[in-house]
Amino acid sequence: MAIAATVYLSWLGPEGLAELGRRCAAKAAYAAERLSQIPGVEPLFPGAPFFKEFALRLPRPADEVRDELIERGFLAGVPLPDADGRALLVAVTERRTKAEIDALAGAMGEALA
């Protein structure tokens, strides 16, 4: 993995690495906004900066929502050990498309309906 990462980063170069960071941040911001539009879903840390991982508070236990989304073909995130079990950590990288993020939001909306 270390060799593969080194080769990839060398291939990107400084400008490519900066662009990669911009894409990760933009797609994660889009996903956070899109998922937060689902009724009952809200940022766990509103206004806090993030790069490609963000936490959401769900209206149902996060492990149940995660399991339903796995059944629908989405690895949506990792439940966080918070007080009420309703927090989900979501990660989005440059590899996710807008259509995939929209599909995740649709599936999560259905799972929470």
N, C-alpha and C positions, 0 to 999 in steps of 0.2 A: 504494500500500500504506500509506503514512504517513497519508493522509487517511482511508482505511478504518479503520485502527487507531485514529485519533483519534476518529472517530465512534463506533466500538464502545465504546471506553473511556468516552467521555462518556455513552453510553447506559447503561452498567453503573452508573456512579456509584461512590462509595467503598465502600458496602456490597456492591454487586454484584461489584466487583473483589476484595474480600476473600473472598466466597463462591466466586468463580471459582478463586482460589488454593487454597482448601480442597478444592474438587472435584478440581483437578489433582493435588494432593498425595495425596489419598485414593485416586484411581484408579491413580496410579503405584505407590503402596504396595501396593495389591491386586495389580497386575500383577507387581511384583517378587516378592511372596510366592508367587503362583500359578506363575510361571515357575520359581522356585527349587525348587519341589516336584518338578520333572521330574528323574528320575535323571541324575546327571552335571552338572546345571546348578547353578551357585552364584554368589552375588554376587562380582564382581571385587574390591570394596572392602567386605567385611562390616562392618556396623555404622556405615558412613559415612553421614551425612545426605545426602538428595537431595530434589529438588523434583518434577520431572516427567521427568527423564532418569536412568537408572541403567545400569551396565555389568554384564554377566554373563560368566562364564567358561563356555564350552561344552565338551562332551567331544569335539567334532569341530571342524575349521576353520570359523570364523564365516562366511567367504564362501560355503562350500558350503551351510551351513544357511540362510543368507539366500536363496541362489538357489532352494533347495527350497521355502522358504516363499513366495517370489514366485510360483512355479509353482502353489502352492495358494491364491493370492490375497491374501497378506499381505505388506505392507512392514514387516518385523519389526524392522529396525534397521540400523545401520551397523557393519561390522567395524572394530575398532580396531587400529591398528598396534602390537600388543604383541609380545613376543618369540616367542610360539608361534602367533600368528594365531587364537587361540580366544576372543577377547574381542569381544562384541557390545554396542554402545550402543543402548539401547531408550528411546524417548520415548513417553509417554502423556499425553494432554491430557483435558480435560473432555468432549471430544466422543466418546470411546470409552465404550461400554457394558460392563457386566459380562459380558454374553453375548459381545461381541466379544473381550474379554480372555480369556474361557474358551475361545473358539474358537481363538484364537492359541496358547494353552497346549496345547490338544489337538493342533493341527497341528504345533507344535514337538516335542511328545512323540512323535508319529508319525514325524517326520523324523529324530529322534535314535534311534528304536528299532532 
